Amino acid sequence: MNASAATAVLLTALKTFLRSTAGLALAIALGGDHTITLALLRACAKAHGPVGLVHFDAHPDFSPLPAEDPPYD
C-alpha cells in the first residue's frame, strides 16, 4: 500500500472513530517523547475521570529488520 492510500485508510478509520465517540471527552496528542504520556493521562483523568489509552509508536526500533537493511542509516 502506498503512502497516499495508507493516509486515506487512516483518515477513514479516524473519522469513524470520532463519530463513534461523539459526546465523549477525547484528547489526541501527537509528537513528543514517551515521557509526556503519563502527564497527559493524569491531566485528562483529573479533568474527566478514568481514561483509556491507545498508543501508536511509529519508530522502527521494535521491528526486526533484515541485517542488510539497518534502521538508522
Biopython code that builds the backbone (N, CA, C, O; Angstrom):
import numpy as np
from Bio.PDB.StructureBuilder import StructureBuilder

atoms = [
    (1, "MET", "N", (0.856, -1.169, 0.000)),
    (1, "MET", "CA", (0.000, 0.000, 0.000)),
    (1, "MET", "C", (0.903, 1.234, 0.000)),
    (1, "MET", "O", (1.838, 1.323, 0.797)),
    (2, "ASN", "N", (0.625, 2.175, -0.887)),
    (2, "ASN", "CA", (1.444, 3.380, -0.927)),
    (2, "ASN", "C", (1.006, 4.367, 0.156)),
    (2, "ASN", "O", (-0.026, 4.175, 0.800)),
    (3, "ALA", "N", (1.795, 5.420, 0.350)),
    (3, "ALA", "CA", (1.536, 6.372, 1.433)),
    (3, "ALA", "C", (0.195, 7.073, 1.269)),
    (3, "ALA", "O", (-0.498, 7.315, 2.257)),
    (4, "SER", "N", (-0.174, 7.398, 0.055)),
    (4, "SER", "CA", (-1.443, 8.087, -0.179)),
    (4, "SER", "C", (-2.629, 7.197, 0.190)),
    (4, "SER", "O", (-3.581, 7.656, 0.823)),
    (5, "ALA", "N", (-2.572, 5.941, -0.202)),
    (5, "ALA", "CA", (-3.648, 5.003, 0.134)),
    (5, "ALA", "C", (-3.689, 4.751, 1.637)),
    (5, "ALA", "O", (-4.767, 4.672, 2.225)),
    (6, "ALA", "N", (-2.527, 4.625, 2.254)),
    (6, "ALA", "CA", (-2.478, 4.400, 3.701)),
    (6, "ALA", "C", (-3.054, 5.595, 4.447)),
    (6, "ALA", "O", (-3.749, 5.421, 5.448)),
    (7, "THR", "N", (-2.777, 6.798, 3.975)),
    (7, "THR", "CA", (-3.319, 8.008, 4.599)),
    (7, "THR", "C", (-4.842, 8.029, 4.476)),
    (7, "THR", "O", (-5.534, 8.388, 5.428)),
    (8, "ALA", "N", (-5.359, 7.651, 3.326)),
    (8, "ALA", "CA", (-6.808, 7.621, 3.131)),
    (8, "ALA", "C", (-7.466, 6.607, 4.059)),
    (8, "ALA", "O", (-8.522, 6.887, 4.626)),
    (9, "VAL", "N", (-6.865, 5.447, 4.221)),
    (9, "VAL", "CA", (-7.395, 4.425, 5.125)),
    (9, "VAL", "C", (-7.385, 4.942, 6.560)),
    (9, "VAL", "O", (-8.362, 4.779, 7.291)),
    (10, "LEU", "N", (-6.285, 5.562, 6.958)),
    (10, "LEU", "CA", (-6.169, 6.088, 8.313)),
    (10, "LEU", "C", (-7.204, 7.179, 8.568)),
    (10, "LEU", "O", (-7.833, 7.192, 9.626)),
    (11, "LEU", "N", (-7.388, 8.083, 7.630)),
    (11, "LEU", "CA", (-8.373, 9.148, 7.804)),
    (11, "LEU", "C", (-9.789, 8.602, 7.894)),
    (11, "LEU", "O", (-10.591, 9.101, 8.683)),
    (12, "THR", "N", (-10.107, 7.598, 7.108)),
    (12, "THR", "CA", (-11.431, 6.970, 7.178)),
    (12, "THR", "C", (-11.640, 6.332, 8.544)),
    (12, "THR", "O", (-12.704, 6.485, 9.145)),
    (13, "ALA", "N", (-10.639, 5.622, 9.035)),
    (13, "ALA", "CA", (-10.739, 4.997, 10.352)),
    (13, "ALA", "C", (-10.872, 6.043, 11.445)),
    (13, "ALA", "O", (-11.651, 5.858, 12.380)),
    (14, "LEU", "N", (-10.129, 7.137, 11.347)),
    (14, "LEU", "CA", (-10.202, 8.197, 12.347)),
    (14, "LEU", "C", (-11.578, 8.859, 12.342)),
    (14, "LEU", "O", (-12.136, 9.127, 13.405)),
    (15, "LYS", "N", (-12.122, 9.121, 11.173)),
    (15, "LYS", "CA", (-13.467, 9.708, 11.088)),
    (15, "LYS", "C", (-14.506, 8.784, 11.710)),
    (15, "LYS", "O", (-15.388, 9.245, 12.435)),
    (16, "THR", "N", (-14.415, 7.497, 11.440)),
    (16, "THR", "CA", (-15.336, 6.517, 12.028)),
    (16, "THR", "C", (-15.211, 6.522, 13.545)),
    (16, "THR", "O", (-16.217, 6.527, 14.254)),
    (17, "PHE", "N", (-13.985, 6.521, 14.042)),
    (17, "PHE", "CA", (-13.741, 6.551, 15.481)),
    (17, "PHE", "C", (-14.320, 7.812, 16.108)),
    (17, "PHE", "O", (-14.985, 7.741, 17.142)),
    (18, "LEU", "N", (-14.075, 8.957, 15.496)),
    (18, "LEU", "CA", (-14.571, 10.211, 16.064)),
    (18, "LEU", "C", (-16.097, 10.264, 16.083)),
    (18, "LEU", "O", (-16.681, 10.788, 17.031)),
    (19, "ARG", "N", (-16.752, 9.728, 15.049)),
    (19, "ARG", "CA", (-18.218, 9.665, 15.054)),
    (19, "ARG", "C", (-18.724, 8.762, 16.175)),
    (19, "ARG", "O", (-19.744, 9.052, 16.800)),
    (20, "SER", "N", (-18.011, 7.670, 16.424)),
    (20, "SER", "CA", (-18.464, 6.718, 17.445)),
    (20, "SER", "C", (-18.230, 7.229, 18.854)),
    (20, "SER", "O", (-18.832, 6.719, 19.798)),
    (21, "THR", "N", (-17.371, 8.222, 19.019)),
    (21, "THR", "CA", (-17.094, 8.761, 20.344)),
    (21, "THR", "C", (-17.702, 10.144, 20.541)),
    (21, "THR", "O", (-17.343, 10.850, 21.483)),
    (22, "ALA", "N", (-18.617, 10.534, 19.664)),
    (22, "ALA", "CA", (-19.244, 11.849, 19.769)),
    (22, "ALA", "C", (-19.844, 12.031, 21.158)),
    (22, "ALA", "O", (-20.525, 11.143, 21.672)),
    (23, "GLY", "N", (-19.591, 13.166, 21.749)),
    (23, "GLY", "CA", (-20.122, 13.458, 23.066)),
    (23, "GLY", "C", (-19.204, 13.052, 24.200)),
    (23, "GLY", "O", (-19.452, 13.404, 25.353)),
    (24, "LEU", "N", (-18.145, 12.314, 23.891)),
    (24, "LEU", "CA", (-17.175, 11.915, 24.916)),
    (24, "LEU", "C", (-15.987, 12.869, 24.887)),
    (24, "LEU", "O", (-15.687, 13.470, 23.856)),
    (25, "ALA", "N", (-15.326, 13.001, 26.010)),
    (25, "ALA", "CA", (-14.086, 13.775, 26.037)),
    (25, "ALA", "C", (-13.020, 12.980, 25.303)),
    (25, "ALA", "O", (-12.866, 11.780, 25.533)),
    (26, "LEU", "N", (-12.298, 13.631, 24.438)),
    (26, "LEU", "CA", (-11.288, 12.955, 23.636)),
    (26, "LEU", "C", (-10.069, 13.854, 23.519)),
    (26, "LEU", "O", (-10.180, 15.004, 23.096)),
    (27, "ALA", "N", (-8.934, 13.347, 23.882)),
    (27, "ALA", "CA", (-7.674, 14.083, 23.731)),
    (27, "ALA", "C", (-6.790, 13.310, 22.771)),
    (27, "ALA", "O", (-6.658, 12.090, 22.873)),
    (28, "ILE", "N", (-6.192, 14.022, 21.849)),
    (28, "ILE", "CA", (-5.243, 13.413, 20.921)),
    (28, "ILE", "C", (-3.939, 14.179, 21.056)),
    (28, "ILE", "O", (-3.912, 15.398, 20.886)),
    (29, "ALA", "N", (-2.867, 13.477, 21.360)),
    (29, "ALA", "CA", (-1.544, 14.087, 21.487)),
    (29, "ALA", "C", (-0.644, 13.496, 20.415)),
    (29, "ALA", "O", (-0.537, 12.275, 20.295)),
    (30, "LEU", "N", (-0.009, 14.339, 19.649)),
    (30, "LEU", "CA", (0.888, 13.895, 18.591)),
    (30, "LEU", "C", (2.274, 14.462, 18.853)),
    (30, "LEU", "O", (2.423, 15.636, 19.191)),
    (31, "GLY", "N", (3.274, 13.631, 18.695)),
    (31, "GLY", "CA", (4.640, 14.089, 18.868)),
    (31, "GLY", "C", (5.088, 14.035, 20.315)),
    (31, "GLY", "O", (4.348, 13.598, 21.196)),
    (32, "GLY", "N", (6.293, 14.480, 20.544)),
    (32, "GLY", "CA", (6.867, 14.422, 21.876)),
    (32, "GLY", "C", (7.454, 13.056, 22.143)),
    (32, "GLY", "O", (7.238, 12.112, 21.383)),
    (33, "ASP", "N", (8.200, 12.958, 23.230)),
    (33, "ASP", "CA", (8.748, 11.648, 23.557)),
    (33, "ASP", "C", (7.828, 10.958, 24.565)),
    (33, "ASP", "O", (6.819, 11.524, 24.985)),
    (34, "HIS", "N", (8.178, 9.759, 24.938)),
    (34, "HIS", "CA", (7.293, 8.948, 25.772)),
    (34, "HIS", "C", (7.164, 9.451, 27.200)),
    (34, "HIS", "O", (6.282, 8.998, 27.929)),
    (35, "THR", "N", (8.015, 10.372, 27.615)),
    (35, "THR", "CA", (7.942, 10.857, 28.993)),
    (35, "THR", "C", (6.747, 11.761, 29.230)),
    (35, "THR", "O", (6.395, 12.009, 30.383)),
    (36, "ILE", "N", (6.115, 12.261, 28.187)),
    (36, "ILE", "CA", (4.963, 13.151, 28.384)),
    (36, "ILE", "C", (3.654, 12.385, 28.547)),
    (36, "ILE", "O", (2.660, 12.965, 28.983)),
    (37, "THR", "N", (3.631, 11.109, 28.211)),
    (37, "THR", "CA", (2.395, 10.336, 28.209)),
    (37, "THR", "C", (1.725, 10.310, 29.572)),
    (37, "THR", "O", (0.523, 10.557, 29.664)),
    (38, "LEU", "N", (2.459, 10.019, 30.622)),
    (38, "LEU", "CA", (1.869, 9.921, 31.950)),
    (38, "LEU", "C", (1.267, 11.255, 32.382)),
    (38, "LEU", "O", (0.175, 11.286, 32.950)),
    (39, "ALA", "N", (1.964, 12.350, 32.121)),
    (39, "ALA", "CA", (1.439, 13.668, 32.482)),
    (39, "ALA", "C", (0.145, 13.971, 31.739)),
    (39, "ALA", "O", (-0.797, 14.508, 32.322)),
    (40, "LEU", "N", (0.093, 13.629, 30.456)),
    (40, "LEU", "CA", (-1.135, 13.844, 29.682)),
    (40, "LEU", "C", (-2.293, 13.021, 30.239)),
    (40, "LEU", "O", (-3.406, 13.527, 30.383)),
    (41, "LEU", "N", (-2.031, 11.754, 30.550)),
    (41, "LEU", "CA", (-3.079, 10.894, 31.101)),
    (41, "LEU", "C", (-3.571, 11.406, 32.451)),
    (41, "LEU", "O", (-4.774, 11.411, 32.713)),
    (42, "ARG", "N", (-2.654, 11.833, 33.302)),
    (42, "ARG", "CA", (-3.050, 12.358, 34.610)),
    (42, "ARG", "C", (-3.892, 13.618, 34.477)),
    (42, "ARG", "O", (-4.876, 13.787, 35.197)),
    (43, "ALA", "N", (-3.514, 14.502, 33.560)),
    (43, "ALA", "CA", (-4.281, 15.732, 33.350)),
    (43, "ALA", "C", (-5.686, 15.419, 32.828)),
    (43, "ALA", "O", (-6.662, 16.016, 33.282)),
    (44, "CYS", "N", (-5.791, 14.493, 31.887)),
    (44, "CYS", "CA", (-7.108, 14.107, 31.356)),
    (44, "CYS", "C", (-7.955, 13.460, 32.441)),
    (44, "CYS", "O", (-9.148, 13.745, 32.548)),
    (45, "ALA", "N", (-7.358, 12.599, 33.238)),
    (45, "ALA", "CA", (-8.092, 11.918, 34.305)),
    (45, "ALA", "C", (-8.573, 12.911, 35.354)),
    (45, "ALA", "O", (-9.679, 12.779, 35.878)),
    (46, "LYS", "N", (-7.754, 13.891, 35.657)),
    (46, "LYS", "CA", (-8.148, 14.898, 36.640)),
    (46, "LYS", "C", (-9.353, 15.696, 36.138)),
    (46, "LYS", "O", (-10.245, 16.041, 36.914)),
    (47, "ALA", "N", (-9.371, 15.983, 34.853)),
    (47, "ALA", "CA", (-10.462, 16.786, 34.285)),
    (47, "ALA", "C", (-11.707, 15.970, 33.974)),
    (47, "ALA", "O", (-12.819, 16.490, 34.063)),
    (48, "HIS", "N", (-11.541, 14.686, 33.605)),
    (48, "HIS", "CA", (-12.672, 13.921, 33.076)),
    (48, "HIS", "C", (-12.931, 12.590, 33.755)),
    (48, "HIS", "O", (-13.886, 11.903, 33.392)),
    (49, "GLY", "N", (-12.123, 12.201, 34.721)),
    (49, "GLY", "CA", (-12.300, 10.891, 35.351)),
    (49, "GLY", "C", (-11.467, 9.834, 34.647)),
    (49, "GLY", "O", (-10.537, 10.170, 33.914)),
    (50, "PRO", "N", (-11.785, 8.567, 34.856)),
    (50, "PRO", "CA", (-10.976, 7.474, 34.296)),
    (50, "PRO", "C", (-10.773, 7.622, 32.781)),
    (50, "PRO", "O", (-11.675, 8.034, 32.051)),
    (51, "VAL", "N", (-9.576, 7.278, 32.342)),
    (51, "VAL", "CA", (-9.224, 7.409, 30.929)),
    (51, "VAL", "C", (-8.705, 6.094, 30.383)),
    (51, "VAL", "O", (-8.340, 5.195, 31.141)),
    (52, "GLY", "N", (-8.674, 5.987, 29.070)),
    (52, "GLY", "CA", (-8.060, 4.860, 28.370)),
    (52, "GLY", "C", (-6.982, 5.414, 27.457)),
    (52, "GLY", "O", (-6.898, 6.624, 27.246)),
    (53, "LEU", "N", (-6.169, 4.539, 26.922)),
    (53, "LEU", "CA", (-5.058, 4.961, 26.087)),
    (53, "LEU", "C", (-4.915, 4.027, 24.894)),
    (53, "LEU", "O", (-4.917, 2.805, 25.042)),
    (54, "VAL", "N", (-4.791, 4.615, 23.718)),
    (54, "VAL", "CA", (-4.385, 3.894, 22.513)),
    (54, "VAL", "C", (-3.092, 4.557, 22.074)),
    (54, "VAL", "O", (-3.063, 5.757, 21.804)),
    (55, "HIS", "N", (-2.030, 3.780, 22.003)),
    (55, "HIS", "CA", (-0.702, 4.338, 21.723)),
    (55, "HIS", "C", (-0.163, 3.748, 20.424)),
    (55, "HIS", "O", (-0.059, 2.529, 20.286)),
    (56, "PHE", "N", (0.174, 4.608, 19.482)),
    (56, "PHE", "CA", (0.815, 4.188, 18.235)),
    (56, "PHE", "C", (2.255, 4.667, 18.276)),
    (56, "PHE", "O", (2.511, 5.847, 18.518)),
    (57, "ASP", "N", (3.184, 3.776, 18.046)),
    (57, "ASP", "CA", (4.598, 4.129, 18.027)),
    (57, "ASP", "C", (5.130, 3.827, 16.638)),
    (57, "ASP", "O", (5.151, 2.673, 16.209)),
    (58, "ALA", "N", (5.558, 4.865, 15.939)),
    (58, "ALA", "CA", (5.999, 4.705, 14.551)),
    (58, "ALA", "C", (7.491, 4.429, 14.417)),
    (58, "ALA", "O", (7.999, 4.349, 13.298)),
    (59, "HIS", "N", (8.195, 4.285, 15.520)),
    (59, "HIS", "CA", (9.628, 4.045, 15.440)),
    (59, "HIS", "C", (9.913, 2.596, 15.053)),
    (59, "HIS", "O", (9.260, 1.679, 15.551)),
    (60, "PRO", "N", (10.888, 2.388, 14.164)),
    (60, "PRO", "CA", (11.195, 1.031, 13.706)),
    (60, "PRO", "C", (12.063, 0.237, 14.671)),
    (60, "PRO", "O", (12.427, -0.899, 14.368)),
    (61, "ASP", "N", (12.400, 0.798, 15.814)),
    (61, "ASP", "CA", (13.352, 0.138, 16.698)),
    (61, "ASP", "C", (12.813, -1.119, 17.372)),
    (61, "ASP", "O", (13.581, -1.849, 17.999)),
    (62, "PHE", "N", (11.527, -1.388, 17.263)),
    (62, "PHE", "CA", (10.964, -2.600, 17.850)),
    (62, "PHE", "C", (10.571, -3.637, 16.799)),
    (62, "PHE", "O", (9.995, -4.675, 17.124)),
    (63, "SER", "N", (10.886, -3.348, 15.550)),
    (63, "SER", "CA", (10.568, -4.268, 14.462)),
    (63, "SER", "C", (11.844, -4.928, 13.965)),
    (63, "SER", "O", (12.817, -4.237, 13.662)),
    (64, "PRO", "N", (11.856, -6.254, 13.874)),
    (64, "PRO", "CA", (13.056, -6.908, 13.334)),
    (64, "PRO", "C", (13.220, -6.565, 11.859)),
    (64, "PRO", "O", (12.273, -6.659, 11.078)),
    (65, "LEU", "N", (14.415, -6.171, 11.495)),
    (65, "LEU", "CA", (14.708, -5.839, 10.107)),
    (65, "LEU", "C", (15.830, -6.738, 9.611)),
    (65, "LEU", "O", (16.652, -7.194, 10.407)),
    (66, "PRO", "N", (15.877, -6.995, 8.336)),
    (66, "PRO", "CA", (16.975, -7.792, 7.794)),
    (66, "PRO", "C", (18.315, -7.108, 8.081)),
    (66, "PRO", "O", (18.390, -5.879, 8.102)),
    (67, "ALA", "N", (19.362, -7.891, 8.299)),
    (67, "ALA", "CA", (20.682, -7.357, 8.615)),
    (67, "ALA", "C", (21.206, -6.424, 7.529)),
    (67, "ALA", "O", (21.962, -5.497, 7.819)),
    (68, "GLU", "N", (20.807, -6.663, 6.276)),
    (68, "GLU", "CA", (21.299, -5.821, 5.193)),
    (68, "GLU", "C", (20.548, -4.492, 5.092)),
    (68, "GLU", "O", (20.872, -3.674, 4.232)),
    (69, "ASP", "N", (19.551, -4.259, 5.953)),
    (69, "ASP", "CA", (18.768, -3.038, 5.932)),
    (69, "ASP", "C", (18.773, -2.399, 7.329)),
    (69, "ASP", "O", (17.747, -2.394, 8.008)),
    (70, "PRO", "N", (19.928, -1.858, 7.760)),
    (70, "PRO", "CA", (19.998, -1.283, 9.110)),
    (70, "PRO", "C", (19.029, -0.104, 9.264)),
    (70, "PRO", "O", (18.878, 0.685, 8.331)),
    (71, "PRO", "N", (18.373, 0.031, 10.421)),
    (71, "PRO", "CA", (17.311, 1.015, 10.581)),
    (71, "PRO", "C", (17.776, 2.461, 10.662)),
    (71, "PRO", "O", (16.972, 3.362, 10.420)),
    (72, "TYR", "N", (19.040, 2.725, 10.993)),
    (72, "TYR", "CA", (19.438, 4.120, 11.231)),
    (72, "TYR", "C", (20.558, 4.571, 10.308)),
    (72, "TYR", "O", (21.497, 5.228, 10.759)),
    (73, "ASP", "N", (20.480, 4.236, 9.035)),
    (73, "ASP", "CA", (21.487, 4.713, 8.084)),
    (73, "ASP", "C", (21.173, 6.120, 7.655)),
    (73, "ASP", "O", (21.907, 6.700, 6.855)),
]
sb = StructureBuilder()
sb.init_structure("model")
sb.init_model(0)
sb.init_chain("A")
sb.init_seg("    ")
for serial, (resi, resn, name, xyz) in enumerate(atoms, 1):
    if name == "N":
        sb.init_residue(resn, " ", resi, " ")
    sb.init_atom(name, np.array(xyz, "f"), 0.0, 1.0, " ", f" {name:<3s}", serial, name[0])
structure = sb.get_structure()
